[in-house]
Amino acid sequence: MKLESAKENQIYKIFAHVRSFFIKFIAIILFIILWEVLSIVGVFDPNFISSPTNIIITAWQLIIHGMIIEDILYTLIRVIIGISLAILIAIPLGFLLGGYFKKIEESLNPFFILLEQFNPLTLFHLLILVTIINELSTVIIIYWAAQWPILNNTVTGAKNVNPTYVKVAKATKLDKFDIFWKVQLRSSLSNIFSGIRLGILSGFLMAFGVEMMGMTTGKGLGYFIMNSQMNGEVSFIWAGIFIMTLLSLLITLSINQIEKYLCKN
């Protein structure tokens, strides 16, 4: 009886997980099913819009035959370096502007608001003239786009730290570093990670834009998509878009797992 009860509980847990998954992703599932059905009945012209199954099959074939691996690596490396730079620079700067140094905040805030308005793509050609290295210019553009959501969310998180927590920490005679590390930084983690997720999206958009401009070394998913468009390979275009979206999603999910780990410990 106990064995049967344990099996029933296990089956119930599996069913609960499956039901939870479908409830969470029902809109996406229905969207993909509708897209597939409309493609099958001929509502969508395959010369312009590929079906979801065709996109997945094409993407898989491109990967297993090594036709897109190098482009994926180029885009991924560019984005990771650019976002990493944004995290390393924007988070400390966000705490400086978050109220811990009032005079610095008052002096730099208007300047950074002005800088934020510059469109990164308009700066690309200027950066090439300055750096003379296309890859470095691409990384800087990605960094530039990714840093602002991270910076702004860090500033918001730093300003919204509950002052009571800081007072309690001071009362327990923690030094300034411990107060920052254990109280101020931990209290701001939710905002910081929200900024990082937005930064990832901005970083991929900039990588896509710069690569499509053809101003990189001729490698990258954006360049692959542009080249496929010029050759009239519609399925390749959709496969490239799918792979870039999947990369962005995987990095974002990884960031979510890091956030959960840090918030638990």
Backbone bond lengths (Angstrom), bond angles and torsions (degrees), N, CA, C in turn:
res aa  C-N    CA-C-N  psi(-1)  N-CA   C-N-CA  omega(-1)  CA-C   N-CA-C  phi
1 M - - - 1.467 - - 1.526 110.89 -
2 K 1.324 115.37 -41.12 1.464 118.98 179.61 1.527 111.26 -65.02
3 L 1.367 115.51 -37.80 1.459 120.40 179.26 1.530 110.76 -65.01
4 E 1.340 116.04 -42.17 1.464 120.84 178.78 1.523 110.77 -65.26
5 S 1.333 115.85 -39.31 1.468 120.57 179.19 1.530 110.71 -65.42
6 A 1.340 116.30 -38.89 1.470 120.25 178.91 1.524 110.47 -66.05
7 K 1.354 117.03 -40.36 1.463 121.06 177.89 1.521 111.13 -64.25
8 E 1.336 116.22 -41.46 1.467 120.46 179.10 1.530 111.05 -62.80
9 N 1.337 115.40 -41.70 1.471 119.31 177.83 1.527 111.86 -63.63
10 Q 1.349 115.30 -39.29 1.457 120.09 179.48 1.529 110.50 -65.46
11 I 1.338 116.30 -44.61 1.469 121.16 178.21 1.523 110.56 -62.02
12 Y 1.335 115.63 -41.14 1.472 120.05 179.70 1.523 110.90 -63.46
13 K 1.343 116.99 -40.61 1.465 121.14 179.47 1.530 110.81 -64.36
14 I 1.355 115.45 -42.76 1.466 119.88 178.66 1.522 110.01 -62.47
15 F 1.326 116.23 -45.56 1.466 121.13 178.70 1.527 110.80 -61.06
16 A 1.330 116.88 -40.67 1.467 121.41 179.63 1.524 111.09 -63.86
17 H 1.350 116.58 -40.96 1.469 121.18 178.65 1.527 110.80 -65.32
18 V 1.338 116.29 -43.08 1.470 120.69 179.68 1.528 110.00 -63.89
19 R 1.328 115.95 -44.84 1.471 120.12 179.56 1.522 110.96 -63.09
20 S 1.324 116.37 -41.69 1.465 121.08 178.17 1.532 111.01 -62.08
21 F 1.354 115.49 -40.84 1.468 120.25 179.36 1.525 110.62 -62.33
22 F 1.337 116.56 -46.67 1.462 120.18 -178.34 1.522 112.11 -66.62
23 I 1.320 116.81 -38.05 1.463 119.98 178.17 1.522 110.96 -64.36
24 K 1.325 115.52 -40.07 1.458 121.09 -177.85 1.533 112.20 -69.26
25 F 1.341 115.22 -39.44 1.463 119.22 -173.83 1.528 113.08 -111.97
26 I 1.339 117.48 19.90 1.468 121.11 -175.59 1.525 112.02 -60.58
27 A 1.351 117.30 -38.95 1.470 120.26 -178.50 1.532 110.50 -64.69
28 I 1.333 116.64 -42.87 1.467 120.89 179.64 1.529 110.31 -66.06
29 I 1.337 116.41 -43.92 1.469 120.98 -179.41 1.528 111.07 -60.85
30 L 1.338 116.19 -46.18 1.464 120.39 179.94 1.531 111.37 -65.03
31 F 1.337 116.16 -38.29 1.470 120.64 178.22 1.532 110.60 -61.43
32 I 1.347 117.09 -45.51 1.466 121.23 -178.85 1.531 110.68 -66.56
33 I 1.346 116.59 -41.75 1.477 120.57 178.43 1.529 110.41 -61.76
34 L 1.334 116.82 -45.60 1.467 121.25 179.49 1.527 110.62 -61.67
35 W 1.331 116.82 -43.55 1.472 122.52 178.30 1.527 110.41 -59.85
36 E 1.333 116.62 -44.06 1.467 121.52 179.96 1.532 111.11 -64.60
37 V 1.325 115.88 -44.97 1.474 120.75 -179.11 1.519 111.07 -63.42
38 L 1.328 117.06 -45.15 1.464 120.73 179.50 1.522 111.35 -64.75
39 S 1.338 116.91 -31.48 1.465 120.38 176.26 1.522 110.71 -70.09
40 I 1.344 116.99 -39.95 1.467 121.50 -178.47 1.526 111.37 -66.54
41 V 1.342 116.80 -43.31 1.475 120.36 -177.06 1.527 112.25 -78.88
42 G 1.337 117.16 -5.01 1.452 119.92 173.96 1.511 116.08 93.54
43 V 1.336 117.47 9.46 1.473 119.93 177.45 1.528 110.40 -66.06
44 F 1.340 115.95 -40.02 1.467 121.72 177.51 1.524 109.75 -95.55
45 D 1.300 116.23 126.57 1.462 121.95 177.19 1.530 109.22 -74.20
46 P 1.350 118.05 120.65 1.471 120.61 -178.87 1.534 113.60 -63.34
47 N 1.329 116.39 -15.21 1.461 119.70 176.62 1.527 111.95 -74.94
48 F 1.349 115.62 -11.04 1.461 119.95 -179.99 1.529 112.27 -125.94
49 I 1.331 116.67 -37.95 1.467 120.91 -177.05 1.524 109.51 -129.05
50 S 1.322 116.50 115.19 1.468 121.31 177.41 1.526 110.07 -80.47
51 S 1.312 115.70 153.47 1.472 120.45 176.72 1.524 109.59 -78.10
52 P 1.337 117.93 157.28 1.476 120.59 178.69 1.530 113.39 -55.93
53 T 1.348 117.40 -41.48 1.469 119.33 -179.91 1.535 111.11 -65.65
54 N 1.330 115.99 -39.99 1.465 119.85 178.88 1.528 111.45 -65.76
55 I 1.341 115.74 -37.52 1.471 120.42 178.40 1.522 110.47 -63.15
56 I 1.339 116.32 -46.71 1.470 120.84 -178.34 1.526 110.74 -65.26
57 I 1.346 116.96 -43.66 1.470 120.76 179.93 1.524 110.61 -63.47
58 T 1.337 116.77 -44.09 1.463 120.93 179.88 1.524 111.06 -63.63
59 A 1.346 116.33 -43.97 1.471 120.82 179.40 1.528 110.16 -61.01
60 W 1.325 116.70 -42.47 1.462 121.22 179.95 1.535 111.12 -64.06
61 Q 1.318 116.38 -43.22 1.459 120.38 179.40 1.533 111.56 -64.85
62 L 1.336 116.29 -39.82 1.465 120.28 177.98 1.527 111.23 -62.76
63 I 1.331 115.55 -36.66 1.473 120.13 -178.88 1.526 111.53 -73.91
64 I 1.336 116.61 -48.91 1.471 118.97 -175.41 1.535 112.01 -69.23
65 H 1.331 116.84 -24.70 1.460 120.07 177.15 1.525 111.63 -92.07
66 G 1.335 116.76 2.68 1.456 121.50 175.13 1.510 115.08 70.71
67 M 1.348 117.54 17.48 1.460 120.84 -176.27 1.525 113.18 -78.41
68 I 1.333 116.29 -17.05 1.463 118.72 -174.95 1.533 112.44 -129.28
69 I 1.327 116.66 -2.00 1.465 121.13 -176.55 1.524 111.68 -57.76
70 E 1.320 116.62 -47.03 1.470 120.85 -178.26 1.521 111.38 -62.96
71 D 1.337 116.51 -39.65 1.472 120.69 178.30 1.530 110.98 -64.76
72 I 1.330 115.93 -39.75 1.468 120.23 178.07 1.527 110.30 -62.20
73 L 1.329 116.41 -46.15 1.462 120.67 -178.15 1.526 111.53 -63.46
74 Y 1.331 116.77 -41.95 1.459 120.11 179.46 1.528 111.03 -60.78
75 T 1.335 116.07 -49.13 1.468 119.97 -179.76 1.523 110.99 -63.31
76 L 1.331 116.40 -44.46 1.461 121.32 -177.78 1.519 111.54 -62.18
77 I 1.324 117.23 -44.79 1.473 121.18 -179.61 1.522 110.69 -64.49
78 R 1.332 116.49 -44.52 1.461 120.03 178.53 1.526 111.76 -58.34
79 V 1.331 115.70 -46.89 1.460 120.55 -177.60 1.521 111.00 -66.72
80 I 1.331 117.80 -44.61 1.470 121.19 -178.56 1.525 111.04 -61.99
81 I 1.339 116.90 -43.75 1.471 119.97 179.35 1.531 110.31 -65.01
82 G 1.327 116.52 -45.79 1.464 120.39 -178.77 1.517 112.70 -62.10
83 I 1.332 116.80 -44.55 1.471 120.96 -179.16 1.527 110.47 -70.67
84 S 1.324 116.98 -37.23 1.472 120.23 177.54 1.526 110.92 -61.10
85 L 1.325 116.62 -42.98 1.466 120.63 176.25 1.531 110.63 -61.66
86 A 1.323 115.58 -42.11 1.470 119.67 179.89 1.524 111.17 -61.84
87 I 1.334 116.70 -41.25 1.469 121.11 179.43 1.526 110.61 -65.42
88 L 1.336 116.03 -45.87 1.469 120.86 -177.10 1.527 112.40 -65.20
89 I 1.318 116.87 -31.44 1.471 120.31 -176.92 1.531 111.53 -95.58
90 A 1.318 117.42 -44.27 1.467 121.05 -171.29 1.530 113.22 -72.08
91 I 1.337 117.81 -35.45 1.466 119.04 -176.92 1.539 111.63 -68.24
92 P 1.345 119.76 -51.19 1.480 118.31 175.61 1.527 112.42 -59.28
93 L 1.332 116.26 -40.23 1.462 120.20 179.50 1.529 110.77 -64.96
94 G 1.330 116.20 -35.90 1.460 120.58 178.78 1.513 112.81 -62.42
95 F 1.343 116.56 -37.78 1.466 119.77 177.58 1.529 111.33 -72.03
96 L 1.340 116.64 -32.61 1.466 119.46 175.67 1.525 110.91 -64.33
97 L 1.342 115.21 -38.26 1.465 120.01 -178.51 1.526 112.37 -88.11
98 G 1.331 116.09 -2.68 1.457 119.97 -174.53 1.511 114.80 -87.98
99 G 1.325 116.65 10.39 1.454 118.40 174.30 1.505 114.97 114.33
100 Y 1.356 117.82 -5.31 1.452 119.01 -178.99 1.528 111.98 -77.74
101 F 1.328 114.73 -23.93 1.462 120.07 176.60 1.527 107.03 -131.79
102 K 1.327 115.88 90.14 1.459 122.03 -171.59 1.521 112.98 -57.64
103 K 1.322 117.16 -43.51 1.462 120.35 -176.71 1.527 111.05 -66.49
104 I 1.348 115.96 -39.72 1.469 119.67 177.89 1.526 109.73 -64.63
105 E 1.323 115.42 -41.91 1.466 120.28 179.72 1.522 110.89 -60.99
106 E 1.320 116.66 -47.49 1.465 120.78 -177.93 1.523 111.71 -64.49
107 S 1.332 117.07 -33.96 1.463 120.96 -177.47 1.529 112.57 -78.14
108 L 1.330 116.42 -40.37 1.459 120.17 -172.81 1.519 114.97 -92.48
109 N 1.333 117.22 -23.86 1.457 119.96 -175.40 1.520 113.37 -55.37
110 P 1.354 119.76 -51.83 1.474 119.46 179.54 1.529 112.55 -60.52
111 F 1.327 116.21 -35.09 1.467 120.70 -179.74 1.521 110.94 -65.50
112 F 1.338 116.77 -43.59 1.457 120.27 179.92 1.522 111.74 -70.78
113 I 1.315 117.01 -33.26 1.470 120.07 175.31 1.526 110.23 -61.44
114 L 1.342 116.07 -39.99 1.462 121.38 177.31 1.530 110.90 -65.36
115 L 1.335 116.84 -46.34 1.466 120.81 -178.78 1.525 112.01 -62.04
116 E 1.330 116.13 -34.64 1.460 120.64 -177.36 1.520 112.49 -63.09
117 Q 1.345 115.96 -25.64 1.462 120.02 -176.25 1.529 113.15 -75.69
118 F 1.333 117.46 -15.27 1.461 119.91 -179.28 1.526 110.10 -70.21
119 N 1.325 115.97 131.26 1.463 120.86 175.35 1.525 108.69 -76.08
120 P 1.326 118.83 120.95 1.474 120.94 -176.23 1.529 113.40 -56.41
121 L 1.337 117.15 -37.12 1.465 119.75 -176.87 1.526 112.11 -66.68
122 T 1.341 115.82 -29.20 1.466 118.63 178.11 1.524 111.35 -72.17
123 L 1.341 116.53 -19.99 1.463 120.71 179.98 1.523 112.66 -89.20
124 F 1.345 116.33 -9.56 1.459 119.76 -171.00 1.530 112.31 -60.99
125 H 1.325 117.23 -48.68 1.462 120.27 -177.32 1.532 110.77 -65.37
126 L 1.333 116.40 -35.22 1.459 119.89 176.83 1.524 110.64 -65.01
127 L 1.332 116.03 -40.99 1.465 120.48 179.56 1.526 111.74 -64.65
128 I 1.324 116.74 -35.81 1.463 120.10 177.55 1.525 110.25 -62.29
129 L 1.352 115.71 -41.13 1.463 119.46 178.66 1.530 111.31 -63.83
130 V 1.340 115.49 -36.09 1.467 120.20 -177.20 1.523 111.25 -78.27
131 T 1.342 116.35 -46.61 1.473 120.25 -174.02 1.529 112.72 -89.04
132 I 1.318 116.50 -27.19 1.472 124.01 -178.40 1.544 111.27 64.62
133 I 1.320 117.45 5.28 1.467 121.59 -178.99 1.526 108.21 -123.72
134 N 1.316 117.05 115.14 1.461 120.89 -177.17 1.524 112.77 -60.28
135 E 1.341 116.84 -42.96 1.460 120.20 -177.53 1.526 111.23 -63.46
136 L 1.315 116.77 -42.14 1.466 120.50 178.00 1.518 110.46 -63.39
137 S 1.324 117.27 -41.23 1.467 121.64 178.27 1.525 110.50 -61.90
138 T 1.335 116.57 -40.77 1.470 121.07 179.63 1.520 110.81 -63.16
139 V 1.323 116.97 -45.54 1.466 121.39 179.46 1.531 110.63 -62.61
140 I 1.330 116.85 -40.80 1.474 120.65 -179.97 1.525 110.46 -64.22
141 I 1.334 116.70 -40.60 1.463 120.73 178.93 1.527 110.72 -63.05
142 I 1.333 116.17 -43.94 1.472 120.25 178.24 1.526 110.14 -63.10
143 Y 1.333 115.36 -45.05 1.470 119.92 176.99 1.524 111.02 -58.03
144 W 1.335 116.45 -45.34 1.464 121.54 -177.34 1.535 111.28 -60.01
145 A 1.327 115.92 -43.31 1.463 120.37 -178.97 1.525 111.97 -70.65
146 A 1.349 116.17 -36.49 1.466 120.30 -175.16 1.518 113.09 -79.18
147 Q 1.342 117.07 -25.80 1.462 118.78 -172.07 1.522 113.45 -70.86
148 W 1.355 118.08 -31.34 1.463 119.22 -172.15 1.530 113.62 -68.01
149 P 1.345 119.89 -47.49 1.469 117.57 175.45 1.522 112.95 -62.34
150 I 1.349 117.05 -35.56 1.465 119.76 178.08 1.526 110.27 -67.03
151 L 1.325 116.25 -45.27 1.469 121.17 179.85 1.521 111.26 -61.96
152 N 1.326 117.02 -49.22 1.469 120.83 -177.18 1.524 112.23 -63.52
153 N 1.328 116.46 -40.94 1.467 119.30 179.86 1.521 111.67 -71.30
154 T 1.337 117.18 -32.93 1.467 120.19 176.24 1.514 110.57 -66.69
155 V 1.338 116.93 -42.33 1.464 121.10 177.00 1.526 110.47 -59.67
156 T 1.335 116.47 -44.86 1.467 121.16 178.62 1.519 111.02 -61.59
157 G 1.345 116.61 -45.39 1.459 120.45 179.24 1.517 112.30 -62.98
158 A 1.339 116.81 -41.24 1.464 120.84 -179.78 1.525 111.44 -65.06
159 K 1.319 116.43 -37.91 1.468 120.43 -178.99 1.524 112.62 -73.62
160 N 1.337 116.32 -25.21 1.463 120.65 -175.50 1.534 114.18 -95.95
161 V 1.336 116.57 8.74 1.463 119.06 176.17 1.528 108.80 -64.06
162 N 1.313 115.36 130.31 1.470 120.24 -179.00 1.535 109.63 -63.99
163 P 1.343 118.46 117.28 1.466 120.81 -178.59 1.527 113.74 -60.88
164 T 1.340 116.18 -23.06 1.467 119.98 178.99 1.528 110.48 -64.32
165 Y 1.359 115.39 -38.73 1.465 119.32 178.70 1.530 111.16 -62.29
166 V 1.328 115.45 -39.75 1.464 120.73 -180.00 1.527 110.17 -66.45
167 K 1.332 116.33 -41.43 1.468 120.69 179.54 1.525 111.30 -63.71
168 V 1.333 115.81 -42.08 1.470 119.88 178.56 1.527 110.14 -63.81
169 A 1.333 116.41 -41.05 1.462 120.57 179.14 1.525 111.06 -63.13
170 K 1.322 116.44 -41.06 1.467 120.54 178.40 1.521 110.88 -66.22
171 A 1.341 115.36 -36.24 1.468 119.72 -179.63 1.528 111.54 -66.52
172 T 1.332 116.04 -28.68 1.465 119.99 178.15 1.533 111.29 -86.05
173 K 1.337 115.23 6.60 1.471 123.32 175.00 1.540 113.33 64.56
174 L 1.338 115.81 36.37 1.456 119.72 172.26 1.526 108.89 -75.22
175 D 1.329 116.98 144.90 1.466 118.21 177.92 1.530 110.00 -76.75
176 K 1.323 116.61 172.99 1.467 121.28 -174.41 1.516 112.54 -60.75
177 F 1.336 116.22 -39.54 1.467 119.40 179.84 1.524 110.68 -63.19
178 D 1.345 117.19 -45.48 1.464 120.79 179.98 1.520 111.49 -64.36
179 I 1.332 116.59 -37.67 1.462 120.31 178.04 1.532 110.06 -62.88
180 F 1.328 115.29 -43.77 1.475 118.96 178.81 1.524 110.58 -65.68
181 W 1.335 116.92 -48.75 1.455 122.02 -173.31 1.529 113.04 -70.08
182 K 1.341 116.05 -42.65 1.463 120.13 -173.79 1.526 114.06 -91.72
183 V 1.341 116.75 -22.30 1.465 119.53 -175.49 1.528 111.65 -114.69
184 Q 1.338 115.63 -63.30 1.457 119.46 -172.37 1.527 112.70 -66.81
185 L 1.328 116.31 -46.17 1.465 119.59 -179.05 1.526 111.20 -67.77
186 R 1.319 117.41 -45.96 1.468 120.97 -179.03 1.521 111.71 -63.09
187 S 1.332 116.29 -36.96 1.472 119.68 178.86 1.527 111.92 -68.89
188 S 1.342 116.13 -22.56 1.468 120.39 -177.13 1.527 112.76 -96.41
189 L 1.335 117.48 -3.43 1.460 120.51 -172.96 1.523 113.48 -57.32
190 S 1.332 117.17 -40.93 1.465 120.02 -178.35 1.527 111.04 -59.92
191 N 1.340 116.31 -45.43 1.469 120.24 178.38 1.524 111.61 -66.11
192 I 1.325 115.65 -41.58 1.467 120.00 -178.47 1.526 110.78 -61.67
193 F 1.324 117.10 -45.31 1.458 119.61 -178.99 1.525 112.23 -69.86
194 S 1.316 117.31 -30.46 1.472 120.08 172.74 1.525 109.85 -61.67
195 G 1.332 115.71 -42.03 1.454 120.75 177.42 1.518 112.40 -64.84
196 I 1.337 116.40 -39.44 1.473 120.34 179.40 1.523 110.58 -63.79
197 R 1.344 116.74 -41.37 1.465 119.66 178.71 1.525 111.10 -61.77
198 L 1.326 116.28 -43.00 1.474 120.01 176.60 1.522 110.77 -65.63
199 G 1.340 116.07 -36.61 1.466 120.83 178.20 1.520 111.75 -63.92
200 I 1.334 117.09 -37.73 1.469 121.22 177.69 1.522 110.04 -61.93
201 L 1.334 116.16 -45.58 1.463 120.64 178.75 1.525 110.87 -60.94
202 S 1.329 116.64 -46.59 1.470 121.08 179.10 1.523 111.09 -63.03
203 G 1.328 116.50 -39.77 1.456 120.92 -179.67 1.520 112.14 -62.67
204 F 1.327 117.26 -44.51 1.460 120.70 178.64 1.532 111.29 -66.95
205 L 1.324 117.35 -38.27 1.460 119.97 177.58 1.525 111.31 -61.90
206 M 1.338 115.99 -41.96 1.465 119.63 179.32 1.525 111.25 -68.85
207 A 1.331 116.97 -40.93 1.463 120.11 177.59 1.524 110.16 -60.22
208 F 1.316 115.02 -44.18 1.464 121.21 178.89 1.527 110.67 -60.33
209 G 1.344 116.55 -45.96 1.464 121.32 -178.47 1.516 112.55 -64.52
210 V 1.325 116.69 -46.66 1.467 120.78 -178.09 1.528 110.65 -66.12
211 E 1.334 116.60 -42.40 1.464 119.80 -179.84 1.527 111.40 -65.99
212 M 1.324 116.55 -36.35 1.463 119.96 178.92 1.523 111.45 -69.91
213 M 1.340 116.76 -25.15 1.462 120.08 176.06 1.522 111.26 -70.55
214 G 1.335 116.19 -10.78 1.448 120.31 178.95 1.511 113.53 72.15
215 M 1.343 116.07 22.66 1.465 119.63 -175.49 1.529 112.52 -100.22
216 T 1.350 116.60 10.96 1.468 119.56 177.40 1.529 108.74 -99.76
217 T 1.312 117.21 -159.80 1.471 121.01 -178.05 1.531 112.06 -83.78
218 G 1.318 117.63 19.05 1.457 120.51 -178.90 1.509 113.17 80.52
219 K 1.333 116.03 17.55 1.457 121.46 178.32 1.517 109.08 -130.53
220 G 1.336 115.54 153.74 1.456 120.51 179.56 1.520 110.14 126.61
221 L 1.320 116.75 155.61 1.458 120.99 -177.13 1.527 112.12 -65.31
222 G 1.332 116.48 -36.64 1.460 119.51 177.50 1.518 111.14 -62.30
223 Y 1.323 116.41 -43.37 1.467 121.20 177.66 1.530 110.38 -65.07
224 F 1.330 116.74 -40.12 1.464 121.64 178.46 1.524 110.44 -60.21
225 I 1.340 116.73 -44.34 1.468 121.36 -179.77 1.529 110.69 -65.63
226 M 1.336 117.03 -43.29 1.455 120.83 179.15 1.528 110.69 -63.04
227 N 1.327 116.74 -42.83 1.462 121.79 179.46 1.530 110.91 -64.93
228 S 1.342 115.84 -38.37 1.472 120.38 178.11 1.527 110.48 -66.10
229 Q 1.321 116.43 -37.30 1.468 120.50 177.47 1.529 110.92 -63.39
230 M 1.326 116.09 -43.29 1.465 120.23 -179.84 1.526 111.66 -64.78
231 N 1.344 116.22 -30.04 1.462 120.95 179.94 1.530 112.97 -91.97
232 G 1.338 116.48 0.13 1.460 121.00 177.99 1.511 114.49 71.80
233 E 1.339 117.39 24.94 1.469 121.75 -179.06 1.525 109.75 -95.43
234 V 1.328 114.78 84.85 1.470 121.00 -173.55 1.525 111.92 -62.21
235 S 1.322 117.27 -42.71 1.472 120.48 -178.66 1.525 111.25 -62.58
236 F 1.354 116.62 -34.65 1.463 120.81 177.60 1.532 110.56 -67.69
237 I 1.330 116.43 -37.71 1.474 120.61 178.82 1.524 109.92 -60.47
238 W 1.332 115.71 -50.15 1.462 120.13 -178.73 1.530 111.56 -65.63
239 A 1.334 116.61 -36.58 1.469 120.26 178.12 1.516 110.43 -64.67
240 G 1.347 117.61 -41.16 1.463 121.38 177.50 1.511 112.14 -62.89
241 I 1.336 116.20 -42.55 1.471 120.86 177.69 1.525 110.48 -63.17
242 F 1.325 116.05 -42.65 1.465 121.82 179.58 1.528 111.16 -61.40
243 I 1.339 116.59 -45.93 1.470 120.79 -178.48 1.524 110.96 -65.69
244 M 1.337 117.75 -41.69 1.462 120.20 178.93 1.531 110.59 -64.06
245 T 1.338 117.05 -41.72 1.465 121.10 176.94 1.521 110.90 -62.18
246 L 1.338 115.82 -41.00 1.466 120.65 -179.96 1.528 111.25 -65.32
247 L 1.323 117.46 -40.56 1.464 121.27 177.01 1.528 110.94 -60.43
248 S 1.334 116.10 -46.64 1.468 120.96 178.90 1.525 110.77 -60.32
249 L 1.334 115.89 -41.73 1.471 121.01 -179.84 1.527 111.23 -65.51
250 L 1.327 117.26 -43.00 1.472 121.39 -178.62 1.532 111.16 -64.61
251 I 1.334 116.54 -42.03 1.469 119.75 178.20 1.528 110.18 -65.31
252 T 1.336 116.13 -41.41 1.464 120.21 178.91 1.528 111.37 -62.88
253 L 1.332 117.07 -42.20 1.474 121.03 177.73 1.525 111.04 -64.14
254 S 1.337 116.75 -36.93 1.468 120.43 176.71 1.522 110.87 -63.67
255 I 1.336 115.59 -41.68 1.471 120.86 177.23 1.529 110.35 -62.70
256 N 1.338 116.09 -38.69 1.474 119.79 178.33 1.522 111.18 -62.15
257 Q 1.334 116.51 -40.09 1.468 120.29 179.42 1.527 111.03 -67.59
258 I 1.334 116.88 -38.88 1.475 120.49 176.66 1.526 109.81 -63.33
259 E 1.335 116.23 -41.04 1.476 120.16 179.04 1.524 110.54 -62.14
260 K 1.326 117.27 -44.87 1.465 120.64 179.89 1.523 111.11 -61.28
261 Y 1.326 115.69 -41.27 1.470 120.43 -179.67 1.526 111.03 -64.47
262 L 1.341 115.99 -46.84 1.466 119.91 -177.75 1.521 112.33 -68.13
263 C 1.310 116.43 -34.71 1.469 119.70 -179.14 1.524 111.91 -74.99
264 K 1.339 117.02 -23.57 1.449 120.32 177.93 1.528 111.60 -78.75
265 N 1.354 116.16 -33.65 1.469 120.91 -173.60 1.539 110.71 -97.25
